[in-house]
Amino acid sequence: DIATVFVDRNMRIRWFTPRATDIFSMLPVDTGRSLMDITHRLDYPEMVEDAETVFGSLNMIEREISSNDQRWYIARLLPYRSSEDHIDGTVLTFIDITKRRAAEDELRLNNERMRLVAESTHDFAIIILDEHGVITDWNTGAQLIFGYAKDEVLGAYYDLIFTPEDRAEGVPETELRLTREQGRGEDERWHLRKDGSRFYCSGEVTLLKGENLQGYVKIARDLTGHKRMHDQQSQQLAETQTSSHLKDEFFAVMSHELKHPLNLIQLNAELLRRLPMTKSAGPAMKAVNTICDAVASQARIIDDLLDVARVRTGKLKLKKQAVDLGRILQDIYTVVINDPHPCEVTLQLPQPPEPPLVVDADSTRLEQIIWNLLNNALKFTPRDGRIELIAHRVENMAQLDVIDSGVGLEQDNLHKVFDLFSQADNQHASHQREGLGIGLSLVRQLVEAHGGSVNVHSAGLGRGCRFTVLLPLCQAPQHANEQPHGPGESGRLIGQKVLLVEDSLDVMEVLQTLLEMEDAHVDAFSDPHKALKAARDSSYDVIISDIGMPLMNGHELMHAIRQIAHLKHTPAIALTGYATSSDEKKARQSGFNYHVSKPVSHDDFLDIIGEACHSRRY
C-alpha cells in the first residue's frame, strides 16, 4: 500500500510498486526509463536533487510534500544496496498522510479559533487550570470580570477569586474534587474582585481530558444584575400571585352572591309555571316566561364575565375534541326558530357530498361563541330585518359568518367592538348599545384560545354587520362526535329518593316542591349536621347539596357522607354559585359526581338528576 520506486545512479527506473502508479504515470514497460521523463502529480521540484544527494551521502532525506490533487505525502529517500553489497541507487517511498495532515490542520484551526473566541469573549471569564488548580491561562473576559491582568494571576492558585469565607470552608478544593469525580461541576455564588468588591457569579468547571492536556477549565459569568432582577421578579410574582388569588376569590364570592338570588327567582318562577292557575292564565304565563328569560340573561352575563377573567388569567381550560360545527349550528338554529323573533333567521350549511365541518374545539365554548354572536345580531337587528348564519370550508379552516341587517358600525368603531366593556359610540338614538360589552370580547378570546380568529366588517351605520370566525378543521372521526342536545330521557323522577341539603330555607322549600312535583321522594335539610344524621339511617338514589353553608360546607359534608358504607357510591350533585374550574375540581375531589352552577334551568337540572339516578343502576 506504499508507493515505492527504485532508481539507479542515473535515475532510471529499476522497479516500482502498483501504488506508485497513483502518483507517477508509469506502466510496467517503463522499467529502464528515466524517472525524470515520467509525469507525476507531486509538487516536488527537488526530487532529482534529493535522490542524487542520498546516493552521494548515503543519508536519508524526508520531506512532507503535496500533490496537485490536494493530497499530502511523506517522501522518504534512502540508498539501497545490490546483492553484491554495492550502493546501486535510491529508493523513493511516498506515504499518504492526507488524513493526518487534514486532522492537524483542523486541530490548528480549532486551536486558533478557540483562542480568538476566548480572547474576544468579554462577558465570560475563561480560566484554564492545571491538575492542581494553578492558573495557566486567563482570557480578556476574566480580566474584565475579576479585575486581575493575565500576568498577575498566571501561576497563582485559583482560590484568589473566592471570598474569604469560601476559602476557609475549602470551597475551591471541593469544587475541583467534585469535578474530578463527576467530570463537571457548576454553581452560583458570590465571588471576589481584585478591588475587594463582591459580585454574584455563575461558575462551571469541566475536567480537561486529552493525551497532552490535563487540568480544568472554569467558565464564569457576572450575574449580579440578573440576580437583582430575579429577586425583583420573584417579589413581583409573589405580589401578582397574591393579587391573582384575591381576584379569584372575589370572582368566586361575587358569582355565589349574585347567583343566589337569581337561583331563588328561577326556582320560584319554575314553580309558578307548573301551577294550574298559571297555565290557564295567558298574562301570568307570559310574565313567568319573561322572568325566566331575564334570569337566564343575567346568569349569562355573570358567566361571561367570569369566563373573560379565566381567559385573561390563563385559567380557562378547553376540553378539545372533534366537534361537528354543522350539527351545533343546526341545534342552535332549531332553538332560535322555535322561539319567535321579530326578524328572520336563516342557516346555510355545506350539503353532501361536501364533508362535514369537523373542528378541533371545546363544544361548550363553541356554543358560547355562536350564541354570543347570534344574541348580538338579534339585539341590534330591527323588526323585519334578516340574520344569516353561513358556514363553509376555506382551505384547512371552517368559516362561520354571522350577517345581520341591523344598525351597523362606523369604520372608526370596528376595532372597538371586541374590547372588554367597550361599546360603539355613535349608534342611532333608538338603538343605543346595551349591556356591559362583555359578549364580543369573550368571543374573540375564546376563538383565539382555539387557534382561530374573528373579525367584523360593516359598510356603515344602518347597513348591518358581518362577523367572521375562522376555526381550524380536524380529521373527522369514523363515527361523527355529535354532542347531545335537547331534552334528556324523560325528566321525571318517579320513585327516586333524594337527599337535599340547602342552608337557604327559601331555596330549599321551592326546590323540594319542584322535585316532589316530579314524583320524587325528598328528604330536605337546611342543617347539614341533621342531613348527615339522616344519611346514616337511610339510603338515597341521589344526593343534592349546596357548597357554601356556614355550619358545615358541602365539601365537608360530602367527605363525611362518603365514609358511610351504603352511601359510598351514591351519585352526588353539587348545586352551587361557585362556578370556577377550580371550584368544580374541588367538588369532585371531595366526592361529588356532578357540579352544577346556579341558576340552572329546571329541565336541565332534572336531566342531570335523571342521569345520576340512571348511572346508579349500573
Summary of the structure (lengths in Angstrom):
residues: 618
radius of gyration: 43.7
end to end distance: 83.6
largest distance: 141.9
contacts: 1847
relative contact order: 0.06
helix: 44%
strand: 25%
